[in-house]
Each structure stands twice: as C-alpha cells, then as structure tokens.
C-alpha cells in the first residue's frame, strides 16, 4: 500500500465510518440488532464489484455464504444484497450461473431474501437476465433498478410482469447522456414516473431513496393503492427519517455495507452523489 493510499484512508476513515459499519462480518451483528429492535430491516452487503480473478470471486462467494449463515445463526431480521460481478469474472459462464444458483439455494433453505444490486450499464442486461431466470426457482429475490437509465421504464414493465420484486433507486453510476438522464431534475422526474408504474403494477417493492419529495408522494399514493412498500436508505444517512417512518408503521430498511474496500466505496458515494455528503452532515 502506497503512502498516498494510507494517507487517504486516514483522512477518509472518520467519514467512512458513518456509511460502513466495519471491515469484518462480526462488526455487522450488533448494529443490525440495534436497528431490528427499532423495527427496521437491514440489507447486508459485502463491499466490492467487478472482480478480475477467480480467486477473488471464490473469496467473495465464501463471504456471502458466511453472511447467510450469520443471519440464520443470529436470527437477524436482514436481507442479503449482492453485486453479481463480485461472484464471477464472466456473468455468462456456466460456473458463474452455478455459483449464483448455489448461493440462492442456500438463501432459500434459510428463508432469507436476496437482492441483486444493480451495477454500471455494461452489466445491466446480464444482471436482469440472471434475475429473471433465477426468479423461476426462487421468489424471494429482488433486483435493483436505476431511474437514471433511460431503459429502466421497459425493464420495470418486463420484471413486474413476471412478479419480480424491484428496489427503485436514482442511480449511482456515471453514464453517458445517450443512455442515461444526467440532470437531477430529469432523474427525479423519471423516478416519479416509474414510481407510478410500480404502484399500478406491483404489489410489493422497495424505494431506495432519501428524497423527501419521493417519500411524500409514495406515502400519498399508498393511501390509495395500499401496497407492500419498504423504504430503504443508506447506513448513516437520514437516521431521523428512518426512525420516524418506522415509528409511523412504515416498513423501513437500512443498506449496511462492510468490508476492506471501503475507501473506494466512500469515494464513489462522494463523487457520484455529492448530495450524500450533505445528507450525512445533516445526520451528524
């Protein structure tokens, strides 16, 4: 590790601690239990994506297997959220599909819900294909879709038609204007349009957002549609809002990442959504 990386880690660590609970799985159990006591679910994620070696893919697979065991052993109210490119160097390979299927079979035996995190647009179609195929065997899986991508409208219709469970987020990847909305106003406008589709076509879904306007509109619409909606937020951000929604009887969840790759994760949160820093400062 270079002196520059060590310096960056030293500077970033105080900030990153508010997003990331620790570097080991054992660091997760107590924070999850604390949120569970307040009526809030947790999505446990091991930080990382887009592995380049089979050794890293195997290590990540074993870590996610440990997450499932920990959720069961500790009787946690928690889902598992995974980026598929952590598990495979090639999402189309037979080994990749087999490893994903084995992990989902383990989750199904333990009655644990698994979310497929969405990644950059280079992987979107592959992730959706794997999700729809996996959905044939296991209904307790969900997929994240990004309102920033122009294709999401058609993806959402396709997935809800198959009774898939969607987590809708604004999007955290830098994409070109040809395939994505780039202004905050356009992304918000598309999110609200997709929200209306969800309420009309899906009985159960999640909203990954800290945006008061979206949450207010969702609560308003749910008075009419009465759907099974879970409001999901990043660890360390809008703790007051999570607590208030939970106290009001709304389903809530916190996305709780851990792992050694926290430096990259923290920088991406800052670079791709500078508003996250403002939200974090408000929470502090």
C-alpha positions as CSV (number, residue, x, y, z in Angstrom):
1,X,0.0,0.0,0.0
2,X,1.5,3.3,-1.1
3,X,1.9,6.3,1.3
4,X,-0.8,8.1,-0.6
5,X,-3.4,5.4,-0.1
6,X,-2.5,5.2,3.6
7,X,-3.0,8.9,3.9
8,X,-6.3,8.9,2.0
9,X,-7.5,6.1,4.3
10,X,-6.5,8.0,7.3
11,X,-8.4,11.1,6.1
12,X,-11.4,9.2,4.9
13,X,-11.9,6.8,7.8
14,X,-13.9,9.2,10.1
15,X,-16.3,9.9,7.3
16,X,-16.5,6.3,6.0
17,X,-17.4,5.0,9.5
18,X,-20.8,6.7,9.1
19,X,-21.5,4.7,6.0
20,X,-19.7,1.5,6.6
21,X,-20.0,-0.5,9.9
22,X,-16.6,-2.2,9.7
23,X,-14.3,-4.4,7.8
24,X,-15.5,-7.8,9.2
25,X,-18.8,-9.6,9.2
26,X,-18.7,-9.7,13.0
27,X,-18.9,-5.9,13.0
28,X,-22.3,-6.1,11.5
29,X,-24.3,-8.1,14.0
30,X,-24.7,-5.6,16.8
31,X,-25.7,-2.7,14.5
32,X,-28.3,-4.9,12.8
33,X,-29.8,-6.0,16.1
34,X,-30.0,-2.3,17.2
35,X,-32.0,-1.4,14.1
36,X,-34.1,-4.6,14.4
37,X,-35.1,-3.5,17.9
38,X,-36.4,-0.3,16.4
39,X,-38.5,-2.1,13.8
40,X,-36.1,-1.7,10.9
41,X,-34.9,-4.3,8.5
42,X,-31.3,-4.4,7.2
43,X,-29.7,-5.2,3.9
44,X,-26.2,-6.6,4.5
45,X,-23.7,-6.1,1.7
46,X,-20.0,-7.1,1.4
47,X,-18.3,-4.2,-0.4
48,X,-16.9,-4.8,-3.9
49,X,-17.7,-5.4,-7.5
50,X,-16.3,-6.4,-10.9
51,X,-13.7,-8.9,-9.8
52,X,-10.8,-9.7,-12.2
53,X,-9.6,-13.0,-10.8
54,X,-11.3,-16.4,-10.0
55,X,-9.6,-16.3,-6.6
56,X,-11.3,-13.0,-5.6
57,X,-14.6,-14.4,-6.9
58,X,-14.3,-17.5,-4.8
59,X,-13.3,-15.5,-1.7
60,X,-16.4,-13.3,-2.2
61,X,-18.7,-16.3,-2.7
62,X,-17.5,-17.7,0.6
63,X,-18.0,-14.4,2.3
64,X,-21.6,-14.2,1.1
65,X,-22.2,-17.8,2.3
66,X,-21.0,-16.7,5.7
67,X,-23.4,-13.8,5.6
68,X,-26.3,-16.2,5.1
69,X,-25.0,-18.4,8.0
70,X,-24.7,-15.3,10.3
71,X,-28.2,-14.1,9.5
72,X,-29.6,-17.5,10.4
73,X,-27.4,-18.2,13.5
74,X,-28.0,-14.8,15.0
75,X,-31.7,-14.7,14.0
76,X,-31.4,-11.3,12.4
77,X,-34.1,-9.5,10.6
78,X,-31.9,-9.0,7.5
79,X,-31.8,-9.5,3.7
80,X,-28.6,-10.0,1.8
81,X,-27.7,-7.6,-1.0
82,X,-25.0,-8.7,-3.6
83,X,-23.4,-7.4,-6.7
84,X,-23.2,-10.3,-9.1
85,X,-19.8,-9.2,-10.6
86,X,-18.3,-9.9,-7.1
87,X,-19.0,-13.6,-7.7
88,X,-17.9,-14.0,-11.3
89,X,-15.3,-12.8,-13.7
90,X,-17.8,-13.6,-16.5
91,X,-21.5,-13.4,-15.9
92,X,-22.3,-15.6,-18.8
93,X,-20.1,-18.5,-17.8
94,X,-21.7,-21.8,-16.6
95,X,-19.6,-21.7,-13.5
96,X,-20.9,-18.2,-12.7
97,X,-24.5,-19.2,-13.1
98,X,-23.9,-22.4,-11.0
99,X,-22.3,-20.4,-8.2
100,X,-25.2,-17.9,-8.1
101,X,-27.7,-20.7,-8.1
102,X,-26.0,-22.4,-5.2
103,X,-25.9,-19.2,-3.2
104,X,-29.6,-18.6,-3.9
105,X,-30.5,-22.2,-3.0
106,X,-28.7,-21.7,0.4
107,X,-30.7,-18.5,1.0
108,X,-33.9,-20.2,0.1
109,X,-33.3,-23.0,2.6
110,X,-32.6,-20.4,5.2
111,X,-35.7,-18.3,4.2
112,X,-33.5,-15.3,3.5
113,X,-34.4,-12.7,0.9
114,X,-31.6,-11.8,-1.5
115,X,-31.3,-8.5,-3.5
116,X,-29.4,-8.2,-6.7
117,X,-27.7,-4.8,-6.6
118,X,-27.6,-3.0,-9.9
119,X,-24.2,-2.1,-11.4
120,X,-23.0,0.0,-14.3
121,X,-24.9,-0.2,-17.6
122,X,-22.3,-2.6,-19.0
123,X,-23.8,-5.3,-16.8
124,X,-27.5,-4.3,-16.7
125,X,-28.8,-6.7,-19.3
126,X,-26.8,-9.6,-17.9
127,X,-28.0,-9.0,-14.4
128,X,-31.6,-8.8,-15.5
129,X,-31.3,-12.0,-17.5
130,X,-29.9,-13.8,-14.5
131,X,-32.5,-12.4,-12.2
132,X,-35.5,-13.4,-14.4
133,X,-34.0,-16.9,-14.8
134,X,-33.4,-17.2,-11.0
135,X,-36.9,-16.0,-10.3
136,X,-38.3,-19.2,-11.8
137,X,-37.0,-21.2,-8.9
138,X,-36.9,-18.6,-6.1
139,X,-39.5,-15.9,-5.5
140,X,-37.6,-14.4,-2.5
141,X,-35.2,-12.4,-4.7
142,X,-35.3,-8.8,-5.8
143,X,-33.5,-6.6,-8.2
144,X,-32.4,-3.0,-8.1
145,X,-33.3,-0.7,-11.0
146,X,-31.9,2.8,-11.6
147,X,-34.2,5.7,-12.5
148,X,-31.2,7.4,-14.2
149,X,-31.1,4.8,-17.0
150,X,-33.5,5.5,-19.9
151,X,-34.1,1.8,-20.4
152,X,-35.5,1.3,-16.9
153,X,-39.1,2.0,-17.9
154,X,-39.2,-1.0,-20.2
155,X,-37.1,-3.1,-17.8
156,X,-39.6,-2.3,-15.0
157,X,-42.6,-3.4,-17.0
158,X,-40.9,-6.7,-18.0
159,X,-39.9,-7.5,-14.4
160,X,-43.2,-6.6,-12.8
161,X,-45.0,-8.7,-15.4
162,X,-43.0,-11.7,-14.1
163,X,-44.0,-10.8,-10.5
164,X,-40.4,-9.8,-9.7
165,X,-39.6,-7.5,-6.7
166,X,-38.0,-4.2,-7.5
167,X,-35.9,-1.8,-5.5
168,X,-36.0,1.5,-7.3
169,X,-33.1,3.9,-6.8
170,X,-32.0,7.1,-8.6
171,X,-28.6,5.5,-9.7
172,X,-25.0,5.9,-8.5
173,X,-23.0,5.3,-11.7
174,X,-21.7,7.8,-14.2
175,X,-23.3,7.1,-17.5
176,X,-23.3,8.8,-20.9
177,X,-26.3,11.0,-21.9
178,X,-27.2,8.7,-24.8
179,X,-28.4,6.1,-22.3
180,X,-29.0,8.0,-19.1
181,X,-30.6,11.1,-17.6
182,X,-27.8,13.2,-16.2
183,X,-29.6,16.1,-14.5
184,X,-31.0,15.8,-11.1
185,X,-34.4,17.2,-12.2
186,X,-34.7,14.7,-15.1
187,X,-33.7,11.7,-12.8
188,X,-36.3,12.8,-10.2
189,X,-39.0,13.2,-12.9
190,X,-38.3,9.7,-14.2
191,X,-38.2,8.3,-10.7
192,X,-41.7,9.6,-10.0
193,X,-42.9,8.2,-13.4
194,X,-41.5,4.8,-12.5
195,X,-43.0,5.1,-9.0
196,X,-46.4,5.4,-10.5
197,X,-45.8,2.3,-12.6
198,X,-44.8,0.4,-9.5
199,X,-47.9,1.3,-7.7
200,X,-50.1,0.3,-10.6
201,X,-48.4,-3.0,-11.5
202,X,-46.6,-4.3,-8.4
203,X,-47.9,-5.5,-5.0
204,X,-44.5,-5.4,-3.3
205,X,-41.5,-3.2,-3.9
206,X,-38.8,-1.1,-2.2
207,X,-37.8,2.5,-2.7
208,X,-34.2,3.3,-2.2
209,X,-34.2,7.0,-1.5
210,X,-33.6,9.8,1.0
211,X,-35.6,12.3,-1.1
212,X,-38.5,13.8,0.9
213,X,-40.4,14.6,-2.3
214,X,-40.4,10.9,-3.4
215,X,-41.2,9.6,0.1
216,X,-44.1,12.1,0.4
217,X,-45.5,11.1,-3.0
218,X,-45.1,7.4,-2.2
219,X,-47.0,7.7,1.1
220,X,-49.7,9.7,-0.6
221,X,-50.1,7.1,-3.4
222,X,-50.1,4.2,-0.9
223,X,-53.1,5.6,0.8
224,X,-55.0,4.7,-2.4
225,X,-53.1,1.6,-3.6
226,X,-52.2,0.0,-0.2
227,X,-49.1,-1.8,-1.5
228,X,-46.3,-3.5,0.5
229,X,-43.7,-0.8,0.3
230,X,-40.3,-0.7,2.1
231,X,-38.4,2.5,2.4
232,X,-34.6,1.7,2.1
233,X,-31.8,4.1,3.0
234,X,-28.0,4.1,3.2
235,X,-26.4,3.4,6.6
236,X,-25.6,6.6,8.4
237,X,-27.9,8.8,6.3
238,X,-31.3,10.3,7.4
239,X,-31.4,8.2,10.6
240,X,-34.1,10.6,11.8
241,X,-36.3,9.8,8.8
242,X,-35.8,6.1,9.1
243,X,-36.8,6.2,12.8
244,X,-39.8,8.4,12.0
245,X,-41.1,6.2,9.2
246,X,-40.7,3.1,11.4
247,X,-42.5,4.7,14.3
248,X,-45.3,5.6,11.9
249,X,-45.7,1.9,11.0
250,X,-44.0,2.1,7.6
251,X,-41.6,-0.7,6.5
252,X,-38.1,0.5,6.6
253,X,-34.6,-0.9,5.9
254,X,-31.0,0.2,6.1
255,X,-28.4,-0.8,3.5
256,X,-25.5,-1.8,5.6
257,X,-22.1,-2.5,3.8
258,X,-18.9,-3.8,5.4
259,X,-15.5,-4.9,4.1
260,X,-12.0,-3.8,3.4
261,X,-12.8,-2.0,0.1
262,X,-14.5,0.9,1.9
263,X,-12.2,3.6,0.6
264,X,-13.4,3.1,-3.0
265,X,-17.0,2.8,-1.8
266,X,-16.7,6.1,0.1
267,X,-15.2,8.0,-2.8
268,X,-17.8,6.7,-5.1
269,X,-20.6,7.9,-2.8
270,X,-19.0,11.4,-2.7
271,X,-18.1,11.6,-6.4
272,X,-21.3,10.2,-7.9
273,X,-23.8,11.8,-5.4
274,X,-22.3,14.8,-3.7
275,X,-25.7,15.3,-2.0
276,X,-24.9,12.2,0.1
277,X,-22.2,14.3,1.9
278,X,-24.8,17.0,2.7
279,X,-27.2,14.4,3.9
280,X,-24.5,12.8,6.0
281,X,-23.6,16.1,7.6
282,X,-27.3,16.7,8.4
283,X,-27.4,13.3,10.1
284,X,-24.3,14.0,12.1
